[in-house]
Amino acid sequence: MLTPTADTQHTHANAAQRKHTPVQDLAKKDVFLKLLVAELQFQDPLNPRDPTQMSSQLAQFTSLEQQLKTNRLLEQFLQKQGGLGAGGLAAEASLLGKHALVRTDALFFDGTNPVRFSVHAPKAVQVRVFLQDANGNAVRSFTLAVPPSGEVKIAWDGTTDAGGSATAGRYKIVVQAEDAAGKSVNAEVRLRGLIEAVLPNDKGAMQLRVAGVDVPEHAVYEITL
């Protein structure tokens, strides 16, 4: 039977300097497994261990494994509580119902209400904006001059280039911006909308759902009532 022992010959000073006790070392799965294998390997073949003792040791190992898994899951859960602020999900839940200005490359059209967004391109004189469906097909395009403010405001009511009505869903926004010399310059799409949900992405990082579009926390410019 594997039982932790204490070395009574060590002084109190030496004991204080040690970072791990034998009990703590046995809490490590690899150490526990190595000791168990060593006990099996070097047992007396003429006087083998009691099978009930072996079953008890295996039960201890299984219990230890479950505890380690539980600790890992707890750590992952706590990590997911981070984001947008030190308060975690409790603080982020207070954002629901407020409005946010975010950077995005997509919009959500509900099939009825117009979607308003803007293109921020202070170095451009002209922008071309393409709205693409899930298959990458351009359903609507705009060619617009950039005002001195560098902010081009667009409202899309769902009308397609062919004159029809777009179906409800998510659309990708592709922007091409050019300066006075015809060279490509940077541009970004900004969307202001209602914060509808706070949720983790596939990597556990927190994100906001704004006007039907999921955006990471670093894409949030401002939050207002």
URURNOR-V901948 format. One record per backbone hydrogen bond with DSSP energy under -1.0 kcal/mol. CO is the residue of the C=O (numbers start at 1). NH is the residue of the N-H. E is the energy in kcal/mol with one decimal. If there is no record, write none. Layout:
# URURNOR-V901948
co = <CO;CO>
nh = <NH;NH>
e = <E;E>
This chain:
# URURNOR-V901948
co = <7;11;12;13;21;22;25;28;29;30;31;32;33;34;35;36;37;38;44;50;51;52;53;54;55;56;57;58;59;60;61;62;63;64;65;66;67;68;69;70;71;72;73;74;75;76;79;83;85;88;89;92;93;95;98;99;100;101;101;102;105;107;109;115;117;118;119;120;121;125;126;127;128;129;130;131;131;132;133;137;139;140;142;144;147;150;152;154;156;158;160;164;169;171;172;174;176;177;178;178;179;183;188;189;190;191;193;194;195;197;199;201;205;207;208;209;210;213;215;216;217;219;222;224>
nh = <10;15;16;17;25;26;28;32;33;34;35;36;37;38;39;40;41;42;47;54;55;56;57;58;59;60;61;62;63;64;65;66;67;68;69;70;71;72;73;74;75;76;77;78;79;80;82;85;88;92;93;95;96;98;195;224;193;221;222;191;173;171;169;156;154;190;152;188;124;146;178;144;176;142;174;139;140;172;136;133;161;131;129;127;150;121;119;117;115;166;163;160;109;107;132;130;128;185;125;126;182;179;120;104;118;102;100;211;97;209;207;204;201;199;215;196;213;210;208;219;220;103;101;99>
e = <-1.1;-2.0;-1.9;-1.2;-2.3;-2.3;-1.9;-2.3;-2.5;-2.4;-2.2;-2.0;-2.4;-2.5;-2.1;-1.7;-2.5;-2.1;-1.2;-1.8;-2.4;-1.9;-2.1;-2.4;-2.1;-1.9;-2.2;-2.4;-2.3;-2.4;-2.4;-2.1;-1.9;-2.2;-2.1;-2.3;-2.2;-2.2;-2.5;-2.2;-2.3;-2.3;-2.3;-2.5;-2.1;-1.7;-1.3;-6.5;-1.5;-2.3;-2.6;-1.9;-1.3;-2.2;-3.3;-3.2;-2.0;-3.4;-1.3;-2.5;-3.0;-2.9;-2.6;-2.9;-3.1;-2.9;-2.7;-1.7;-1.5;-2.1;-2.4;-2.7;-2.6;-2.5;-2.7;-3.0;-1.2;-2.3;-2.0;-2.5;-2.6;-3.1;-2.7;-2.7;-2.2;-2.9;-2.6;-2.4;-2.9;-3.4;-1.6;-2.2;-2.9;-2.3;-2.7;-2.9;-2.8;-1.8;-3.0;-1.6;-1.8;-2.4;-3.4;-2.1;-2.5;-2.7;-2.5;-2.2;-2.4;-2.6;-2.4;-1.8;-2.7;-2.3;-3.0;-3.2;-1.9;-3.1;-2.4;-1.8;-1.4;-2.6;-2.6;-3.3>
